[in-house]
Amino acid sequence: MGITTRWNYSHSKNEIMKTLINLSFTLYFFAFAEAQQVWDDFTSGPLKQITTLQAEKVKIEQPGKSILGGTRYITYNVTENPYQQLFQLTVQKGVLISSTGFGTASSMSITYGGNRERALNMDLSQYKTIKIAFKGKSNFARVYLNMWSNGANRAFWRGNGENHVPFQGSINGMGVNSEKVISIPLEQLTAKEASAESPSAFNIADVDSVLIQFYGFPATGVNYAIDKIWVE
């Protein structure tokens, strides 16, 4: 009986340790999940390649399970194409790819959420940074951010008061594409100044829509690939 009792005690102790370890992993998982919220990993809402040889504005609506608010709204604007060079846009294999030819200037915006029935009602007060991961890029571009809460109440980011952000030039001196992540600190958001027509009551705890703009102007021939947008 004594031997059996000691074995049972040891067995129970091992089971308790296993339970505590499993609980620790579970708590860590939930803490990590709370610390990072993925807005778009481009694994859903595939887009068959769009190609154009002329200056035009293209609007696309893409529903998907892994997209913030359930839908990705893309507006692509090709403003000059004097040499009839190819412009291409596609979402496939977990990446959004934009490619404009020589002499061609373009911009792209991605919107998540909106007003009324499309409102995200998203609380970002517990997060610090929006991050955008690029698998690669070339040439010059700028990234701008706009957010709205409760109608016209807007906050924006333009690179902490500058006209551009660290998204310029090739990834390295040899011009070889490689991964790059840009960070947008939420504390650097600037609330739009109030006016008689538009009060300034932006609330980071109640964000209804997000607009991210990728500008190639004034440069031409800008190419890049985005594979993830998230907040942490």
ChimeraX attribute file (.defattr): number of C-alpha atoms within 10 A of each C-alpha:
attribute: neighborCount
match mode: 1-to-1
recipient: residues
	/A:1	6
	/A:2	7
	/A:3	8
	/A:4	9
	/A:5	10
	/A:6	11
	/A:7	12
	/A:8	12
	/A:9	12
	/A:10	12
	/A:11	11
	/A:12	12
	/A:13	12
	/A:14	12
	/A:15	12
	/A:16	12
	/A:17	11
	/A:18	12
	/A:19	12
	/A:20	12
	/A:21	12
	/A:22	12
	/A:23	12
	/A:24	11
	/A:25	12
	/A:26	12
	/A:27	12
	/A:28	12
	/A:29	12
	/A:30	10
	/A:31	11
	/A:32	12
	/A:33	12
	/A:34	12
	/A:35	13
	/A:36	14
	/A:37	16
	/A:38	16
	/A:39	20
	/A:40	26
	/A:41	20
	/A:42	23
	/A:43	18
	/A:44	21
	/A:45	21
	/A:46	17
	/A:47	15
	/A:48	10
	/A:49	13
	/A:50	12
	/A:51	13
	/A:52	16
	/A:53	17
	/A:54	17
	/A:55	17
	/A:56	13
	/A:57	13
	/A:58	13
	/A:59	11
	/A:60	11
	/A:61	13
	/A:62	14
	/A:63	15
	/A:64	16
	/A:65	13
	/A:66	17
	/A:67	20
	/A:68	23
	/A:69	22
	/A:70	18
	/A:71	20
	/A:72	22
	/A:73	15
	/A:74	19
	/A:75	15
	/A:76	19
	/A:77	17
	/A:78	20
	/A:79	15
	/A:80	16
	/A:81	22
	/A:82	13
	/A:83	12
	/A:84	15
	/A:85	17
	/A:86	16
	/A:87	25
	/A:88	16
	/A:89	19
	/A:90	17
	/A:91	21
	/A:92	16
	/A:93	12
	/A:94	16
	/A:95	20
	/A:96	21
	/A:97	20
	/A:98	22
	/A:99	20
	/A:100	25
	/A:101	19
	/A:102	17
	/A:103	15
	/A:104	27
	/A:105	23
	/A:106	28
	/A:107	20
	/A:108	20
	/A:109	18
	/A:110	17
	/A:111	20
	/A:112	23
	/A:113	24
	/A:114	21
	/A:115	15
	/A:116	11
	/A:117	8
	/A:118	14
	/A:119	20
	/A:120	20
	/A:121	19
	/A:122	17
	/A:123	13
	/A:124	18
	/A:125	12
	/A:126	12
	/A:127	17
	/A:128	16
	/A:129	18
	/A:130	20
	/A:131	18
	/A:132	20
	/A:133	17
	/A:134	22
	/A:135	17
	/A:136	19
	/A:137	26
	/A:138	21
	/A:139	17
	/A:140	20
	/A:141	24
	/A:142	18
	/A:143	23
	/A:144	18
	/A:145	19
	/A:146	18
	/A:147	25
	/A:148	26
	/A:149	25
	/A:150	18
	/A:151	17
	/A:152	16
	/A:153	20
	/A:154	25
	/A:155	24
	/A:156	20
	/A:157	23
	/A:158	18
	/A:159	19
	/A:160	15
	/A:161	11
	/A:162	8
	/A:163	11
	/A:164	15
	/A:165	18
	/A:166	13
	/A:167	19
	/A:168	15
	/A:169	14
	/A:170	16
	/A:171	17
	/A:172	10
	/A:173	7
	/A:174	7
	/A:175	12
	/A:176	11
	/A:177	17
	/A:178	13
	/A:179	13
	/A:180	14
	/A:181	15
	/A:182	16
	/A:183	16
	/A:184	21
	/A:185	17
	/A:186	18
	/A:187	11
	/A:188	16
	/A:189	20
	/A:190	16
	/A:191	18
	/A:192	17
	/A:193	12
	/A:194	12
	/A:195	8
	/A:196	6
	/A:197	6
	/A:198	13
	/A:199	14
	/A:200	16
	/A:201	18
	/A:202	20
	/A:203	20
	/A:204	20
	/A:205	13
	/A:206	17
	/A:207	25
	/A:208	26
	/A:209	24
	/A:210	22
	/A:211	18
	/A:212	19
	/A:213	19
	/A:214	18
	/A:215	20
	/A:216	23
	/A:217	16
	/A:218	10
	/A:219	15
	/A:220	19
	/A:221	20
	/A:222	25
	/A:223	21
	/A:224	19
	/A:225	21
	/A:226	23
	/A:227	21
	/A:228	20
	/A:229	20
	/A:230	17
	/A:231	20
	/A:232	17
